[in-house]
Amino acid sequence: MKNLTTDSVKKVSAGETMIEIKNLRKGFDAQDVLTNVSLKLLSGENLVVLGKSGSGKSVLIKCIVRLLDPDDGTIEVLGTEVNSLDKKELGELRKKIGFLFQSGALYDSMTVRQNLEFPLRRIKKNLSKKEIGEKINEVLENVGLENALNKMPSELSGGMRKRISLARTIVVDPLIMLYDEPTTGLDPVTSDEISSLINAVQKKYKTSSIIITHDIECARITADRAVMLKSGEVYAEGGIDDFQNSEDPLIKSFFK
């Protein structure tokens, strides 16, 4: 692995370990996608994962929350070995992790309000109706869509749907955020807005995040640190400036 980390990135990355992955392997139909991935997510940082299509970026974060079961290796989240958990324990751990799907995954038959109420009623069961309303208004204000409360997902633009999906994810106060291609399908201006919103969420909610992206501008805006996957392994790790200044042909091909 190429270690591109500068002293400034080491200072940023001096926090507690939130996720630690060791020698992760995952394949499909006898074809390995991840062969030997090891990485850490540290407290309060945005870690961007780069790589070509098919390099296993999305598979990686699905293994973290056990939407996919790894074939080998270990994944510790908040000090807990994920693969050792039973169904109930896994459900409790997932409550601490926000997962922003590439598609947004809003419920099309529900209004924005109902989409946000759903996880609150399931996870924050002791909240009163007033407290639920206040929490929903808070997160909508934080994503800049206070007036979308009673809209249906079909009435929202692509960028608005991403914002509402993000609001639904942060409404339950997760400690860790996992973003799967958060700017896919968006125009450059909206992509930059979503990337800036990821930083705003990090700052306001003190989240630690893994951001899967092939959008280099998103990486530039959000990354405290970055890793690049190649052939199922971590090929390089460091600060985004180190990636941009690298003379490595593969890395240069991403940043040209």
N, C-alpha and C positions, 0 to 999 in steps of 0.2 A: 504494500500500500504506500502511495505517495503521501507523506505528511507535509502539508503546505502551511501548517498553523504558525502564525506569527505570535510574538509576545502579547500583542494587544488582544488577540483572540483568546489566548490562554487566560488572561485576566478576566475576560467576560465569562469564560467557561469554568470558573473556579467554584461553582455551586454544587449543591447536593445532587446526587444521581437520582433522576426520576424514572428513567427507563434504562435498563442495561440488557443488551442482546449479545449473546455469545455463540458463535459458530452455527448460526441459523441456516437450516437447509429445508427447502420446500420444492417439490416437483409435482408435475402432472403427467400421467400416462408415461412414466419412466423417463421423462425429460425434466431435468432440474432447472428451476428458474432462479432460485437462490441456492448457492452451493456452500457458502462459508461467510456469512455476514455477521460482523461484530461491530457494535456501535453503542454510544451512550447518548441519552438526552439529559441535559443538566438543568437544574432549577432556574426558571426565569428566562431561558433562552429560546430563540426560534432556530431550529435546526432544519435546514433545507436539504432534501434528498434529490439529487439530479441523476439523470441517466436516460439513455435512449429508450424508445418504446420497446416493451418486452424485456426490460432489464430487471423487472421484479419490484419496482417501486411501490405499486399499489398492493402487491402481494405482501410486502413487508409490513405495512400498517394493518392489514387485515389479520395477519398473524399476531400482532400485538394485542388485539382485542379478541382474538380467537374466533373471528369469523371464518378463518382457515386454521386448521391444526398443522403445526410444523411437523416435518418428518424427523428432524433432529435439531439439537441445540437447545439453548435455554433463553427464556425471556422473563426478566424480572421487571415488574411495574410497581412503583412505590414500595420496593423491598419484598414483593410477593412474587413467587414463581407462578406464572400464569397457567402453565400446563398442569399444575398440581391441583387446581381449584375444581370443586364440584360446581354444578349448575348454579346453585344459590350463591356461592361465594363469588363466582364469575360475574353474576348479575350485580352484586354489590360493588365489585371493583369497577365495572363498566359505568356505574353512576358517577364515578370520579373522572371519566374520560369523555370528552366531547369529540364526536366524529363527524366531520363535514364531508358528506359524500359528493363525488364529482357531479352527480345529477341534481344535488340538492335534496332529493327524496322528500319533498313536501307531500302532505296528504291532499290530493286534488279535490276531495269532496268536503274539505274543511276550510273555514275562513282562516285568515292569518291569526286571529285571536285563538281559535280552536287548535290550530297547529302548535301554538305556544303553550296553551293550557295543558295539552296532552302530556308532555313530559313532566310538567310541574305537578300535576295531580298524581302521577305515577311515582315520582321520586321524592318530591317535597310534600309528603302527605299531611303534614301538620299545619300547612298554611291555610289561613282563612281566605274567603272569597275576595275580601278587600286586599289582602297581601298578594294574592295571585294577580289581581288587576294592577297593583302598583309595580310588581316585578315585570309584568309584560310591558307596561308603559316605559319602564326604565330601559329595557333592552332594545325596544323599538326606537327610543330616542337615541340610544348609543349607536345604532346602525343607520340613523337618519331617515326612518320611515314611520314616524309617529302617526301619520295620516292613513296608513295602510291597514289599520286594525281590522276592519270589516270586509276587506277585499278577499276575493278568491284567488288562489295561485294562478289561474288562467288569465287574470286581469293584470298580472305583474310582468314586467320585462325580465329578461335573463339576469340582468344585474340586480334587480329588485328581489328576484327569487333567491339569488345567492345571499343577499343581505338578510332576508327573512330566515333562510336556512341557518345562517350564522347566529341570528338572534335566538332561534329555537335551541341551538346547541349550547349557547352560553347562559340561557335562562336558568339552568340548574347549577350554575357555579362550578364547572369542572376544574380540576387542578391541571389536567393535561388536555391539549387540543391536538387532534390529528386531522390534517387538511389533505384531501385527495384531489389534486389538480384544481385548486380553488378558482383559477381564472380561465379554465377551458371554455371555449365557445363565446367568450366575451370580447368586445372591441377593446383596443388598446387603452382608451381613456377609462372605461369601466374596470378593466383589469387593474389599472394603477389604483383606482379607488378601492377595490377589494383588497389589494395588497396593503394599502395604507390602513385599511380597517383592521386587518390582521395585526398590525403593529399596535393600533389603538386598543384592541382587545388584550393583547399581551401586557400593555402598560396598565390598563384599568383593572383587569381581573387577575394580574400576576400569574398568568398561565405559562406553562412550558409547552412548546409546540414542535411537532414534526410536520413539515410542509413538503408534500410530494408535488413536484412541478417539473415541467419541461420549459416553462416560461422564464426566460433568463431575466427579464425585467422584474418579474415577481420575486425571483431569487435576490436580485440586487436590492430591492426595497426591503425585504423582510429578513434576510439571513443575518444572524449573529455568527453562524458557523454553517459550513456546508460539507456534505459528503457526496461523492459520485460513485454510482454503481456501474460495474462492468463485469460481464460474464459471471454474474451471481455473487460477486464479492465487492467489498468497498475498495475502489480503485484509488481514490484520493480523498483527502480530508484537509480542511483549512478554512481561512476566511475568504469571503467572496472576492476581495481585492486580490488575494493570492491566486485564486482561480483565473481571474481576468488577466493577470500578468504572467501566467504560466506559459512556458514555451512548449509544453507537452502537446503533441499533435491532436490527441483526442480531446483534451480540455480546450484547446484553442478552437476546435470545430464547434463547440457550444457557444463560445463567446465572440465569434467573428461578427 
